[in-house]
Amino acid sequence: MIIERARLTIKAGEEAAFEAAYSEAAPLFLRASGCHGVRIERVLETPEVYYLVVDWERLEDHTELFRNSADFQEWRRLAGPHLASPPGRRTRP
């Protein structure tokens, strides 16, 4: 099992819109090969920062299959307008 943690900084005032976009996009992750779960975690001390946490069976399910899919492009279309900067991510076993 691989846990992907992507740090997302959201534009000020767009937190609710980002959460709505995430709700719409979560099924895109869940139907991806090797995805066992997805959630967002909001940082209380820094409310514009969220972590996208995705449980993958294998690293390749994320890096090769999902990232090269139309569903990944749809996720970026939905979430991208709300991001203040590109995602920072950390993947660990």
C-alpha positions as CSV (number, residue, x, y, z in Angstrom):
1,M,0.0,0.0,0.0
2,I,1.2,3.5,-0.9
3,I,-0.1,6.6,0.7
4,E,0.1,9.7,-1.4
5,R,-0.1,13.0,0.5
6,A,-0.3,16.1,-1.7
7,R,-0.1,19.5,-0.1
8,L,-2.7,21.9,-1.7
9,T,-2.7,25.6,-1.0
10,I,-6.0,27.1,-1.9
11,K,-6.7,30.7,-3.0
12,A,-8.0,32.8,-0.2
13,G,-11.8,32.7,0.0
14,E,-12.1,29.7,-2.3
15,E,-12.0,27.0,0.4
16,A,-15.7,26.2,0.1
17,A,-15.5,26.1,-3.7
18,F,-12.5,23.8,-3.5
19,E,-14.3,21.5,-1.2
20,A,-17.2,21.3,-3.6
21,A,-14.8,20.6,-6.5
22,Y,-13.2,17.8,-4.4
23,S,-16.6,16.3,-3.7
24,E,-17.3,16.2,-7.4
25,A,-13.9,14.7,-8.2
26,A,-13.6,12.1,-5.4
27,P,-15.3,9.4,-7.6
28,L,-12.7,9.9,-10.2
29,F,-10.0,8.7,-7.8
30,L,-12.2,5.9,-6.4
31,R,-12.8,4.3,-9.8
32,A,-9.1,4.4,-10.6
33,S,-7.2,1.1,-10.7
34,G,-5.5,0.4,-7.4
35,C,-7.2,3.3,-5.5
36,H,-8.4,2.1,-2.0
37,G,-9.5,5.5,-0.7
38,V,-9.3,9.3,-1.0
39,R,-9.9,12.2,1.4
40,I,-8.9,15.7,2.1
41,E,-7.6,17.0,5.4
42,R,-7.7,20.7,6.2
43,V,-4.9,22.2,8.3
44,L,-6.6,24.1,11.1
45,E,-3.7,26.4,11.8
46,T,-3.5,27.3,8.1
47,P,-7.0,27.1,6.7
48,E,-6.0,27.6,3.1
49,V,-3.9,24.4,3.2
50,Y,-5.3,21.0,2.7
51,Y,-3.8,17.6,2.2
52,L,-5.1,15.3,-0.5
53,V,-4.5,11.8,0.9
54,V,-4.9,8.8,-1.5
55,D,-4.3,5.2,-0.7
56,W,-2.9,3.3,-3.7
57,E,-2.2,-0.4,-4.1
58,R,1.0,0.3,-6.0
59,L,3.0,3.4,-6.8
60,E,2.4,2.7,-10.5
61,D,-1.3,2.9,-10.1
62,H,-0.8,6.5,-9.3
63,T,2.2,7.5,-11.3
64,E,1.5,5.6,-14.5
65,L,-2.2,4.7,-14.7
66,F,-4.1,7.6,-12.9
67,R,-1.8,10.4,-13.9
68,N,-2.1,9.5,-17.5
69,S,-5.9,9.2,-17.5
70,A,-8.7,11.4,-18.5
71,D,-9.9,11.2,-14.9
72,F,-6.7,12.9,-13.7
73,Q,-7.2,15.7,-16.3
74,E,-10.8,16.1,-15.0
75,W,-9.5,16.3,-11.4
76,R,-7.1,19.1,-12.5
77,R,-9.9,20.9,-14.3
78,L,-12.1,20.8,-11.2
79,A,-9.5,21.6,-8.6
80,G,-7.0,23.6,-10.5
81,P,-8.8,27.0,-10.6
82,H,-8.8,27.0,-6.8
83,L,-5.1,26.2,-6.3
84,A,-2.8,29.1,-5.3
85,S,0.3,27.2,-6.3
86,P,1.2,23.8,-7.8
87,P,0.6,20.8,-5.5
88,G,3.5,19.6,-3.3
89,R,3.3,15.9,-2.7
90,R,5.0,13.2,-0.6
91,T,4.6,9.5,-1.4
92,R,5.6,6.9,1.2
93,P,5.1,3.1,1.6
